[in-house]
């Protein structure tokens, strides 16, 4: 049987190709063909937000040029410097994962652009992971530093991404459908790269052009269940209380006039990446291939144990794959790592405890980044735990301190960070040979 590690690398590459931003935009424009044709003679605008924004905008410019449609203007806000894809399209960099001065500048630029868009103009809204922070600016009454503190609080508390977005979009200038309100009257064509479970458009990038189905009371409950309600910054708590009391307006809901000309979003997410993993594994001669339909969520250490136990029960040749996004609750004395590294190290421990041989687990972010550590994730084998211990990686202590980067580095199990240009959450692929 061929090298399992090489096969897992191929599976990861296939997942990234399935979520290639340029491909997603081309397919999305084809899906919106009727709406594009209706608005052929109107000015076209491009708004691309998120980690994949430069690639998505570039593909949109190329497609519009090919179909001889004029681009009136646009804005690209990404996580890194990029050249404008068109003379009339500006490119900015926001702050991530917590909004800052650059995010505020990008939010202002977005507002200025929205004011230029005319009635029945065509607006391509291209959204990917990272949008919430990259254009993060507060609604009136919430201080910018308090919005940033809210982001940091939710991220540090190990709250799942869908719940994080349910909260922070309510206090964000462009979240919860507010961009659709600013573009009201234009024909809006959303193309979304989903970085949330269930690929819910109201949660992707905090749902800038999607109605918010939640009420203020739902948000209060999320904060209580996360154990952070008493730590919410004062201006945020005051705004939420005012919304609950009807003193401030609720977020735009389904049926709001702003969504009358917002087309059905075209969405590609984690499911497409997992389908590509399955195809790559089968092409490598492995099987059975078992894809989990339940997203990985919750504690990364616990998820790693689940993965390892499932792999231990699997027959030879089996490939198991999961998608999702786990969380890490950092102790006061913590080290360096990320959720994929924590999951992989946890899985390695269980594989070692169970004595499972010829087993491998790859856990990586599709954005090529895993937390603050310079890694995309990790690829561990049955021997990784012992290899780390032998090299003084102290894997047990590292696991407890959320210092997986050091332990995995000692085992030569890290996947280097890379700029993939996309983001559809994480993938975990496990194989026994």
N, C-alpha and C positions, 0 to 999 in steps of 0.2 A: 504494500500500500504506500502511496506517495507520502511525502513529508507533511505531517499534520499542521505544523506551524506555517508552512508556505500556503497551504490551503486556506487557513484562517486569514492570512493576509489577503488572499484573493477574495475571500468573502467580504472582508472589510472594504476592499477597493470596489467591489460590485455594489455594495450598499451606497457608497459615495457617488458612484456613477448614476445610480437610479435617482438620486436627489440632486443631480447637477443643476444649478440654478438656471443656466442658459436653456437647457432642455425643458425645464419646468415652464419657463416663460414662453418658449415656442409652442409647447403643447397648450398652455393656458390661452394664448392668443388664438389658437385654432379653435378652442372651445368657445371663445367669445366672438367668433367670426361674424355672426349675425349682428351683434351690437356694434362691432367695428364698422361693418358695412353701412349700417343705418347712419352712423356719425362720420362717414368718410370725408365729407366736405367741411367738417368742423375742426377747429384747432385741437391738436392732441398734446396732452401733458403727461409727464412721467414723474411719479413720486415713488422712490425706492428707499425703503427703510429697513435696517437690520444688518446682520453680519454678511448676508449674501447680497446686499444691495448693489455693490459695484457690478457684479456678474449679471444680476438680473436686469439692471438698467442697460448694460451693454447689449444684452440680447434683445431687449425691447427696442433700442435705437436701431439695431441692425434689421429687425423684422419690419419696423415702420418704414425704414428707408427702402427696403425691398418692395414693399407694397405701395410705395410712392405717397406716403402720408406725411404731411408736414408736422414737425415738432415745434410747438409754440414755446415750450420751456419745461423746466423740471427741476427736481432736487434729488440728490442721492446723499443719504446719511448712512455711513458705515462705521465700522470699528477701527479701520486703518485708513491711512492716506490713499487716495486713488485719483486718477486723472478723470476729469469730466468726460463722459462718453459722447458728448455733443456740445457744440458751441453755446447753445441756449440752455444747457442743463448744468446747474451748479453741483459741486461735490464737497461735502463737509464731513468732518469726523465728530462723533459724539463720544460720551464717556460710558464705560461699561466695566463692571456690572452695576455700578452705582452712578446715577446721573450727577453731572457736575456743570462747570461753566460752559464747556463745549456743547453739552446737551442742551443747555438753555439757549445758546446761540442757534443751534440747529432747529429748536422748537420755534424760535422767532422767525427764522427763514421759512419754515413750513407755513406759518401763518401769513407771511407776506405773499408767498406763492399762491395760497388758496384764495386770497383777495383778487388775484389777477385772472382766475379761471372764470369764464363766462358761462351763461346758461346754455345747456345742451353741448358744451364742449366735452370732449372725451378725455377722461383721466385714467391712466393706468396706475393702479395702486399696488405696488409690489412689496410685500411684507415678509420678513423672515425673523428668525430668533434674534434677540438683542434689542429689538425696536423699543421696548418699554423703557429701557435705560438710555438708549442713544438719542432719543428725542424727549427725554424725561424732563418735564417742566410742570410746575404745579398749577392747579386751578386757582382762581381768585380766592383769597382767604387762607391758603396754605403756603407756608414759607418754603422756599426752595431747599433750605438745609433740612427741614423736617421731612420733605419728600425723600431726600437722599437717605436720611436716617431710617425712614420706613423701609426702603429697599434693603438696606444693610440689615435691619432687624429681621425681616422675613427670610432673607437668604441665610443668615447665621442661625436661625431657629430650626433649620431643617424642614421648612414647609414645602410641600410639593408645588411644582411650578404652576399648575392650574389654579391652586389656591392663592399663590403669590399674585398672579395676574388678576384674580377675582378681587383682590384688595387694592392693589396699587393703581389699577386702571381708573378706579373711581376718583382718585385725587390727581390724575394726570391730565394735562391740558388736551392731549390728543388721544387719550384712551377712551374706551367705552362708547365708541361711535361718534365722538365729538369731531373727528376729521370729516365724517360724512355730513355733519351739520354745517361745517365751514364750506363744504363743497356743494351744498344743496342746490339743485337745479342742473348740475352737471351730470353727465352719464359716467358713472364710476365702474371700472372693470377691475375687481380685485383678483390678484394671483398671489397665493399664499404658500410659503414653505412652513409647514407646521412643526413647531418645537414643543407641542403640548400633547398629552394623551388624548385620544378620541378625536384629534384634529378638529377641535371646536373653533370656528372662526371668531367667535366672540372672545376667545382667550389668546389666540395667536397674536403676538406682538401687542397684547392688551386690547385687541379688537378695535382699531382706529376707525373702521368703516362698518362695523357690525353693531347691532343693537345689544344692549346689556340687559339680560333677563333678570338680573339679581336686584334685590332691594337692599336698602341700607341695613336692615335687620339681618340679612344673610351675611353681610360683611362682618358685622359685629360678632356673629356666631363663629365665623372662621377665625377671627382674632382670639376669641375665648378658647376655642378648641386647640389652637396652636400654643396657648399659654403665654401670649404676648400682649393681651388686651391692656394690661396696666402699664405697659412700656411704650405704648404708642405716643409719638410726639404730640404736644398739646394742640397745635393748630390742626393736625390731622384728626385728632379725637373730637375737637370742637366742630369741625366741618361735618364729620360723620353724624354727630349728635344733632346738628341742625338739619341734616338731610332726613334723619329719622323723624324729627319733629315737624317736617314740612316747611321749615324756614328757609331752606336752600333747595333748589330744584333737584329732582332725581336725575340719574343718567338717562340718555335717550333710550326708549324702549321699543320693542317690536311694534310696528304700526306708525311710528313717527314719520312725518312727511320727508325727513332727510334721507330715508332709505328707499324712497319710491323709484329712484333711478340708479340704485346700486344693484348691479347684476349679481347673480349667484356666484359666490367665490369659487375659483378653481383652486383646489388644494392638493398638494402632494406632501406626504409626511412619512412617518416611521414605517407604516405598512408597506409602502413601495420599497423602502430599503430592505425590509425583511424578506419580501418576495425575491429580491435580487440575491440576497444571501442564499436562499433556498436553491435558486437556479445554479449559482456558482458551486454549491456543495454537491448537487446532483451531477453537474458536469465533471466534477472531480472524482466521480464514482463512489461517493459516500451515500449512505442511506440506512435506515429511514431518516428523513429530515422532518423534524417536529418544530413547528413555529408556535410559540405561545400567543394566544389571543388576549391574554391578561397583561397589561403593561407593568413593567417593573416599577414599583414606587416604594416609598418609605425608606427605612434605614438601609444604607448600602451594605453594612456588615451583615445584617440579617438576609438581605437579598443574595449575597455571595454564598451564604450557607445553603439557601434554597437551590441555587444553581448547582453547587457541588453535589448535594444529595440527589438531585435529579440526574446528574451525569453518572453518578455511581450506580444508579438503577438501570441505566440505558444499555442496550446491547452494543456489541462491537460494531463499529462503522456508523453509529448513530450520530446525527448532528442535531443539537438543540439550539434554538435561537429565541431571544427575547428582545423587545424594544422597550423604551421608557426612559425614565430619569429618576434615579434614587436620590436620597438626601444624606447629608452627613451633619450630625449635631456635634459641633466642636467642643471638646472639654476646655477648661481654662488653660491647661498646659497642653497645647497641641503642637504638632509638627506640620509638615508640608505634604500635601497630597491632593486628592480629588475623589469624587464619588466613584469613578470607574476604577481607580487604583485601589481604593478601599474595598470595593466589591471583589476585585481580583485577588487581593491578598487574603481576604476572608475565605474565598473559595479554595485557595491554595492550602490554607490551614486545614480545612475539612477534608480535602482530598488526601492530605498527608495522614490525618487522624484515621481515616477509613482504609488506608492502604490501597487506594485506587491507583492502578498502574495505567500507563499509556492514555492519559487524559490531558486535555488542554482546554483552557478557557481564555477567550479574548474579550475584553471589555473596553470600549472606546467611545469617545464622543464623535459624532459625525461632523462636528465643527473643527475637529483636529485639536481641541483643547480640553483638558480635564482639570477644572479648578485653577488655582493659582500656580500649580506646578508646571514646569516646562515639559509636559507630556500630553499625548492624546489619550492615554490609558495604559493598559498593560496586557501582556500575553503570558499567562502562567501555565506551567505544566505540573504533573504530579510531583516533580522533584524540586519545584521552585522554593517551597517552604524550607526544605532541608538545605538547599543551596544558599538561601539567604542567611540562615542560622550559621552555617559554616563560614560564611564570609563576614561574620559579625554584624549582620543586618538587624539583629534583635527583632525578628518579625512579630513576636508576641507583644512586646512592648510597643512597637511601632503601630500595630493594629489598635491597641488601646488608646494611643495618643493621636490617632488619625495622622500618622506620620508614614503613610504607606509608600511615599516616594522613595524614602531612604532604603526601606527594606526591599522594595522591588528593584531598585538600582543595584543593590548588593547581589541580587539574583540574576542580573542582566535580563530583566523581564519587562522593562519599560518600552512603550511605543513612543517614539519621538513626536513632539508637537509638530503640527503642520497647518498650513493655511488651506483648508479644503474649499472655502468659499461657500459652504452650505451649512445647514444646521437643522436636522430633523430628530433631535434628541440623541440618545445613546443606543448602541447595539451591544448585545452580549451573545457570543457564539461559542458553543462548547462542543467538543468532539471526543469520542473514544475510538481508538484504533486497535 
